[in-house]
């Protein structure tokens, strides 16, 4: 016991000494008066940021690996970081995989001495999904005072140029000056495709080596704000200036070797990966027979297979060099009961083929990616689905979209180009776009006043993605949580919203509209004074939180919305309606909002209708949108007045 106490004291003493040493070491590198003045100046300009990058230099050059016959990429990055707040704690991180390696990842004080913060090297996971062999090096460190600086240095190597697809000018912190230097040897044919340069002060220069063996392109940008940290934003390829690195071909030993000069080259490489997969579809035969033997129509067979994949194969993202682009064998996905989008697409394809249908692998970039297949690059797509060719029509099947009905397509792929396998050729097609009404969500409520409560019945009907979204959330809950979750969903967590006698349609069936029916009692919504009754029917206040006064980027909804809520309140005998709130109405090409009160002989009719036609509220439309939301909030805070006759 005495030994343990002594060890604890010794450990504590060492920690205290170490803390003193670190503090002393940091003070040796305290900022200069010039650094402090600069930090204060930058803070006034970038008041939402703690850190700024004073200078950033990124250098890229290319080599050739004779043993692998591959073009390699060397990337070096240096950044001078300054704390512009009173104190800051941040992390630096860099991703890599089996096709790349990090050769240097360190931090230096302003005098060049290495800062010895712990560097960690972990497998990467996001939202609980592990990216196999996709790793991240990272370190956390602090800036003890305003004006404190560090030099960050990175050296990274890519084993194959096709995996080096883009360079972005912006950073998670504001950058005062950035230079990108790309040196291209004369034997390598690369196109530097400039994206989103409009509105940015980017200067470009070019210098050819005296012996003609290489050309260096230098891009310089100044005073670029930090990348936006806002949810539901467009992907970075839509917003930020960047270069696409399109490696087309190279010449070695007087022979031209093709890389990705055209979309056909991209397809042929993808196809070579697919053809290298060793399939054993016989393992699927028994399950396919089980799923189709009692089906009366082809559509029923297709649905049984498609829905089985959705329901029984767990999605796990893979980033494993070639495995990030090569699908896993269908029998492996079937036996493991999990896979990434490519594995799930391949399993769907093989099961449909086993059932006698023409099903094909299909590459696609979701809406997060701005590019199409006119650009031959691995950056064009990030997803794989299966296309069913039947009766002259194409049906796009995405096993990762749980509870999507056959023939329905998630908003994230609607309107996007797909590349469908077709033997030695390929087919470019577009996923159909559907209107908001296909996702209709409509509720009808009938209320009366009883003992200063609102009581009545509500009926709901959900279609398309509104239905799929509900079913996914509900069916992913544990069984013992489902009843409480349904109560919470219907009441929106409001303790004054009492739900009873719930009836629903089949909450496993994705081929029918979802119906919800229940009784309701709303407390604290009715108050009486003298000869008047005041009623608040705004127990939901839809869309009032969508206030974009401080937002910098377009807002993307998960799907196009067509939401309607109709309430009828019976006017109690002996009373008349003396006041109802003013309506709110606006109609634009992107959205419609109509909220109004009307009267008939016996009822107050309260109608709310919101249509988000394209699934997006554009930044350019925020002023009009915010004005409407302000009016909507005013209406929500208003009340109906009844006066005794």
Secondary structure, 3 states (H helix, E strand, C coil): CHHHHHHHHHHHHHHHHHHHHHHHHHHHCCCCHHHHHHHHHHHHHCCCCCEEEEEEEEEEEEEEECCCCEEEEEEEEEEEEEECCCCEEEEEEEEECCCEEEEEEEEECCCCCEECCCCEEEEEEECCEEEEEEEEEEEEEEECCCCCEEEEEEEEEECCHHHCCEEECCCCCEEEEEEEEEEEECCEEEEEEEECCCCCCEEEEEEECCCCCEEEEEEEEEEECCCCCCCCCCCHHHHCCEEEEEEEEEEECCEEEECCCCHHHHHHHHHHHHHCCCCCHHHHHHHHHHHHCCCCCHHHHHHHHHHHHHHHCEECCECCHHHHCCCCCHHHHHHHCEECHHHHHHHHHHHHHHCCCEEEEEEECCCCCCCCCCCCCCCCCCEEEEEEEECCEEEEECCCCCCCCCCCCCCCCCCCEEEEEECCEEEEEECCCCCHHHHEEEEEEEEEEECCEEEEEEEEEECHHHHHHHHHHHHCCCHHHHHHHHHHHHHCCCCCEEEEEEEECCCCCCCCCEEEEEEEEECCCEEEECCEEEECCCCCCCCCCCCCCCCCCCEECCCCEEEEEEEEEECCCCEEEEECCCCEEEECCCEEEEEEEEECCCEEEEEEEEEECCCEECHHHHHHHHHHHHHHHHHHCCCEEEEEC
